[in-house]
Amino acid sequence: MPDFRTCYLHTMKLYEFSMLTDELQYQTTWDLGIPIDNIIYDKINYLLYSINDFYVEIHYDAISNAIIGKLAFKNGEPLDKYLRTLPNL
């Protein structure tokens, strides 16, 4: 039987990701996700991963380092916080 990660490496879509259990969503993010960025805001550490054509944001409590949530999305407002103002060159 093929490995789960191999099957979905190039094909998993946001809908399929959302159908996984929470545990499998986290595991898939860590196994297949490409780390993009992280920010800390209001004592919450936000880690952004890319999986194929969508993003997963994992939320950690910065003090206890415990996972407190996640958000999967394609684009829009959740991505805005990662856009930094670039200096004029």
N, CA, C and O atoms as a DFTB+ gen file, in Angstrom:
356 C
 N C O
     1  1       0.854      -1.185       0.000
     2  2       0.000       0.000       0.000
     3  2       0.899       1.246       0.000
     4  3       1.849       1.304       0.780
     5  1       0.626       2.232      -0.844
     6  2       1.458       3.435      -0.895
     7  2       1.364       4.236       0.396
     8  3       0.344       4.226       1.085
     9  1       2.435       4.917       0.700
    10  2       2.500       5.773       1.874
    11  2       1.552       6.959       1.695
    12  3       1.482       7.539       0.612
    13  1       0.827       7.320       2.747
    14  2      -0.104       8.455       2.740
    15  2       0.554       9.718       2.207
    16  3      -0.029      10.421       1.380
    17  1       1.769      10.014       2.674
    18  2       2.452      11.243       2.264
    19  2       2.768      11.218       0.775
    20  3       2.671      12.253       0.115
    21  1       3.136      10.088       0.239
    22  2       3.452       9.979      -1.180
    23  2       2.202      10.197      -2.022
    24  3       2.267      10.850      -3.063
    25  1       1.079       9.667      -1.592
    26  2      -0.160       9.793      -2.351
    27  2      -0.593      11.246      -2.483
    28  3      -1.086      11.656      -3.534
    29  1      -0.416      12.014      -1.439
    30  2      -0.936      13.368      -1.426
    31  2       0.110      14.443      -1.679
    32  3      -0.226      15.627      -1.713
    33  1       1.350      14.065      -1.853
    34  2       2.415      15.046      -1.989
    35  2       2.123      16.074      -3.066
    36  3       2.341      17.266      -2.847
    37  1       1.639      15.649      -4.216
    38  2       1.423      16.572      -5.323
    39  2      -0.051      16.828      -5.633
    40  3      -0.359      17.614      -6.529
    41  1      -0.953      16.189      -4.920
    42  2      -2.347      16.268      -5.325
    43  2      -3.306      16.808      -4.285
    44  3      -4.409      17.210      -4.656
    45  1      -2.963      16.844      -3.015
    46  2      -3.919      17.238      -1.982
    47  2      -4.408      18.664      -2.190
    48  3      -3.624      19.586      -2.414
    49  1      -5.713      18.818      -2.111
    50  2      -6.361      20.121      -2.224
    51  2      -6.926      20.511      -0.863
    52  3      -7.010      19.684       0.045
    53  1      -7.307      21.753      -0.731
    54  2      -7.819      22.268       0.537
    55  2      -9.032      21.467       1.011
    56  3      -9.147      21.161       2.198
    57  1      -9.926      21.130       0.103
    58  2     -11.110      20.355       0.483
    59  2     -10.722      19.018       1.096
    60  3     -11.279      18.622       2.120
    61  1      -9.777      18.322       0.483
    62  2      -9.327      17.024       1.001
    63  2      -8.662      17.201       2.363
    64  3      -8.871      16.396       3.271
    65  1      -7.864      18.250       2.500
    66  2      -7.215      18.537       3.779
    67  2      -8.270      18.757       4.859
    68  3      -8.141      18.244       5.971
    69  1      -9.307      19.515       4.533
    70  2     -10.344      19.831       5.528
    71  2     -11.143      18.603       5.948
    72  3     -11.779      18.615       7.002
    73  1     -11.121      17.548       5.146
    74  2     -11.844      16.322       5.481
    75  2     -11.052      15.416       6.438
    76  3     -11.604      14.460       6.982
    77  1      -9.776      15.710       6.641
    78  2      -8.946      14.920       7.552
    79  2      -9.293      15.253       8.996
    80  3      -9.829      16.324       9.283
    81  1      -8.986      14.337       9.899
    82  2      -9.139      14.625      11.324
    83  2      -8.140      15.714      11.717
    84  3      -7.175      15.962      10.993
    85  1      -8.365      16.356      12.846
    86  2      -7.423      17.380      13.316
    87  2      -6.009      16.826      13.418
    88  3      -5.048      17.462      12.985
    89  1      -5.894      15.633      13.994
    90  2      -4.569      15.018      14.159
    91  2      -3.867      14.836      12.817
    92  3      -2.681      15.138      12.689
    93  1      -4.600      14.343      11.814
    94  2      -4.012      14.153      10.485
    95  2      -3.728      15.488       9.786
    96  3      -2.787      15.584       8.998
    97  1      -4.529      16.509      10.067
    98  2      -4.246      17.825       9.489
    99  2      -2.910      18.363      10.016
   100  3      -2.095      18.878       9.250
   101  1      -2.699      18.240      11.318
   102  2      -1.417      18.689      11.877
   103  2      -0.269      17.861      11.308
   104  3       0.752      18.414      10.899
   105  1      -0.431      16.549      11.279
   106  2       0.635      15.681      10.782
   107  2       0.931      15.959       9.312
   108  3       2.093      15.987       8.905
   109  1      -0.099      16.161       8.527
   110  2       0.082      16.474       7.107
   111  2       0.818      17.795       6.938
   112  3       1.691      17.919       6.079
   113  1       0.467      18.776       7.754
   114  2       1.142      20.078       7.687
   115  2       2.625      19.921       7.975
   116  3       3.456      20.487       7.265
   117  1       2.967      19.162       9.003
   118  2       4.382      18.986       9.353
   119  2       5.116      18.105       8.343
   120  3       6.303      18.312       8.091
   121  1       4.423      17.126       7.764
   122  2       5.072      16.215       6.819
   123  2       5.196      16.808       5.416
   124  3       6.234      16.658       4.771
   125  1       4.155      17.475       4.943
   126  2       4.123      17.950       3.565
   127  2       4.286      19.452       3.422
   128  3       4.657      19.944       2.356
   129  1       4.009      20.179       4.493
   130  2       4.027      21.636       4.409
   131  2       5.432      22.201       4.273
   132  3       6.393      21.680       4.839
   133  1       5.524      23.265       3.519
   134  2       6.782      24.007       3.371
   135  2       6.681      25.232       4.265
   136  3       5.800      26.068       4.062
   137  1       7.574      25.357       5.258
   138  2       7.513      26.537       6.136
   139  2       7.752      27.813       5.318
   140  3       8.725      27.915       4.571
   141  1       6.857      28.764       5.474
   142  2       6.928      30.017       4.724
   143  2       7.360      31.177       5.614
   144  3       8.261      31.935       5.254
   145  1       6.725      31.317       6.765
   146  2       6.999      32.476       7.618
   147  2       6.462      32.203       9.014
   148  3       5.689      31.269       9.229
   149  1       6.876      33.018       9.937
   150  2       6.279      32.987      11.273
   151  2       6.307      34.392      11.857
   152  3       7.217      35.179      11.596
   153  1       5.292      34.681      12.650
   154  2       5.218      35.967      13.335
   155  2       4.695      35.715      14.744
   156  3       4.013      34.723      15.004
   157  1       5.027      36.624      15.638
   158  2       4.482      36.581      16.991
   159  2       3.682      37.856      17.189
   160  3       4.190      38.959      16.987
   161  1       2.432      37.697      17.586
   162  2       1.563      38.832      17.820
   163  2       0.699      38.531      19.035
   164  3       0.017      37.508      19.091
   165  1       0.737      39.430      19.995
   166  2      -0.103      39.300      21.190
   167  2       0.106      37.947      21.879
   168  3      -0.855      37.289      22.278
   169  1       1.372      37.543      22.013
   170  2       1.781      36.308      22.685
   171  2       1.332      35.034      21.974
   172  3       1.314      33.956      22.568
   173  1       0.970      35.167      20.693
   174  2       0.620      34.003      19.877
   175  2       1.636      33.912      18.754
   176  3       1.896      34.894      18.060
   177  1       2.213      32.724      18.576
   178  2       3.160      32.463      17.496
   179  2       2.379      31.846      16.339
   180  3       1.767      30.788      16.489
   181  1       2.403      32.512      15.183
   182  2       1.716      32.041      13.987
   183  2       2.759      31.490      13.023
   184  3       3.656      32.219      12.600
   185  1       2.651      30.215      12.672
   186  2       3.564      29.599      11.713
   187  2       2.797      29.303      10.437
   188  3       1.766      28.630      10.462
   189  1       3.306      29.812       9.317
   190  2       2.633      29.663       8.032
   191  2       3.340      28.602       7.190
   192  3       4.554      28.656       6.990
   193  1       2.560      27.638       6.701
   194  2       3.063      26.572       5.837
   195  2       2.306      26.606       4.514
   196  3       1.150      27.025       4.461
   197  1       2.961      26.168       3.461
   198  2       2.322      26.030       2.152
   199  2       2.226      24.541       1.826
   200  3       3.195      23.792       1.948
   201  1       1.028      24.138       1.408
   202  2       0.810      22.771       0.925
   203  2       0.102      22.903      -0.420
   204  3      -1.064      23.293      -0.488
   205  1       0.816      22.575      -1.475
   206  2       0.277      22.674      -2.835
   207  2      -0.295      24.062      -3.104
   208  3       0.460      25.033      -3.155
   209  1      -1.619      24.178      -3.277
   210  2      -2.194      25.479      -3.632
   211  2      -2.938      26.147      -2.469
   212  3      -3.802      26.994      -2.694
   213  1      -2.607      25.770      -1.230
   214  2      -3.236      26.418      -0.074
   215  2      -2.225      26.562       1.061
   216  3      -1.116      26.033       1.001
   217  1      -2.634      27.286       2.085
   218  2      -1.781      27.566       3.242
   219  2      -2.413      26.995       4.498
   220  3      -3.632      26.855       4.594
   221  1      -1.555      26.667       5.460
   222  2      -2.010      26.275       6.795
   223  2      -1.231      27.115       7.791
   224  3      -0.004      27.197       7.739
   225  1      -1.969      27.734       8.695
   226  2      -1.369      28.559       9.743
   227  2      -1.589      27.830      11.069
   228  3      -2.727      27.571      11.458
   229  1      -0.499      27.502      11.757
   230  2      -0.573      26.841      13.058
   231  2      -0.385      27.911      14.127
   232  3       0.520      28.740      14.028
   233  1      -1.237      27.895      15.147
   234  2      -1.196      28.883      16.221
   235  2      -0.663      28.235      17.496
   236  3      -1.196      27.234      17.974
   237  1       0.408      28.834      18.038
   238  2       1.004      28.369      19.288
   239  2       0.904      29.468      20.324
   240  3       1.056      30.649      20.011
   241  1       0.648      29.074      21.559
   242  2       0.784      30.013      22.666
   243  2       2.279      30.211      22.880
   244  3       2.989      29.249      23.172
   245  1       2.766      31.431      22.741
   246  2       4.207      31.704      22.810
   247  2       4.784      31.432      24.197
   248  3       5.977      31.158      24.319
   249  1       3.979      31.502      25.221
   250  2       4.483      31.285      26.585
   251  2       4.565      29.793      26.911
   252  3       5.596      29.317      27.386
   253  1       3.491      29.062      26.658
   254  2       3.482      27.630      26.988
   255  2       3.970      26.761      25.836
   256  3       4.235      25.575      26.033
   257  1       4.095      27.329      24.634
   258  2       4.494      26.614      23.421
   259  2       3.520      25.475      23.093
   260  3       3.909      24.459      22.517
   261  1       2.250      25.662      23.468
   262  2       1.210      24.674      23.186
   263  2       0.430      25.103      21.944
   264  3       0.175      26.290      21.742
   265  1       0.057      24.138      21.123
   266  2      -0.776      24.429      19.960
   267  2      -2.168      24.819      20.449
   268  3      -2.771      24.136      21.276
   269  1      -2.660      25.936      19.914
   270  2      -3.994      26.385      20.326
   271  2      -4.972      26.463      19.147
   272  3      -6.148      26.775      19.333
   273  1      -4.483      26.179      17.941
   274  2      -5.401      26.187      16.808
   275  2      -4.677      26.154      15.479
   276  3      -3.449      26.118      15.404
   277  1      -5.500      26.169      14.416
   278  2      -4.967      26.183      13.054
   279  2      -6.007      26.781      12.133
   280  3      -7.192      26.847      12.462
   281  1      -5.543      27.214      10.976
   282  2      -6.433      27.765       9.969
   283  2      -5.880      27.382       8.615
   284  3      -4.706      27.617       8.331
   285  1      -6.719      26.792       7.773
   286  2      -6.332      26.444       6.406
   287  2      -7.093      27.370       5.464
   288  3      -8.292      27.586       5.638
   289  1      -6.398      27.918       4.466
   290  2      -7.021      28.884       3.563
   291  2      -6.229      28.961       2.265
   292  3      -5.098      28.479       2.187
   293  1      -6.826      29.567       1.251
   294  2      -6.156      29.719      -0.048
   295  2      -5.516      31.089      -0.197
   296  3      -4.393      31.193      -0.690
   297  1      -6.204      32.131       0.215
   298  2      -5.679      33.490       0.079
   299  2      -6.537      34.430       0.911
   300  3      -7.391      33.989       1.680
   301  1      -6.306      35.716       0.753
   302  2      -7.155      36.696       1.412
   303  2      -6.579      37.231       2.701
   304  3      -5.369      37.215       2.926
   305  1      -7.467      37.700       3.531
   306  2      -7.097      38.406       4.753
   307  2      -6.149      37.640       5.672
   308  3      -5.243      38.262       6.225
   309  1      -6.300      36.321       5.872
   310  2      -5.359      35.627       6.762
   311  2      -3.899      35.757       6.313
   312  3      -2.983      35.664       7.130
   313  1      -3.692      35.970       5.027
   314  2      -2.336      36.090       4.487
   315  2      -1.763      37.495       4.657
   316  3      -0.548      37.686       4.614
   317  1      -2.643      38.473       4.850
   318  2      -2.215      39.880       4.923
   319  2      -1.197      40.150       6.031
   320  3      -0.292      40.966       5.851
   321  1      -1.333      39.486       7.155
   322  2      -0.426      39.769       8.281
   323  2       1.028      39.389       7.983
   324  3       1.939      39.831       8.683
   325  1       1.246      38.571       6.947
   326  2       2.604      38.166       6.598
   327  2       3.257      39.115       5.579
   328  3       4.446      38.997       5.286
   329  1       2.479      40.039       5.054
   330  2       3.008      41.001       4.097
   331  2       3.661      42.138       4.864
   332  3       3.003      42.859       5.614
   333  1       4.946      42.284       4.668
   334  2       5.676      43.339       5.365
   335  2       5.894      44.504       4.429
   336  3       6.045      44.337       3.219
   337  1       5.906      45.684       5.011
   338  2       6.191      46.871       4.217
   339  2       7.660      46.885       3.865
   340  3       8.517      46.838       4.747
   341  1       7.954      46.950       2.577
   342  2       9.339      46.976       2.123
   343  2       9.826      48.420       2.043
   344  3       9.068      49.305       1.645
   345  1      11.065      48.666       2.410
   346  2      11.591      50.036       2.299
   347  2      11.697      50.439       0.837
   348  3      11.868      49.600      -0.048
   349  1      11.593      51.726       0.606
   350  2      11.786      52.236      -0.770
   351  2      13.242      52.040      -1.162
   352  3      14.153      52.442      -0.437
   353  1      13.444      51.434      -2.290
   354  2      14.813      51.179      -2.768
   355  2      15.215      52.196      -3.801
   356  3      16.331      52.144      -4.318
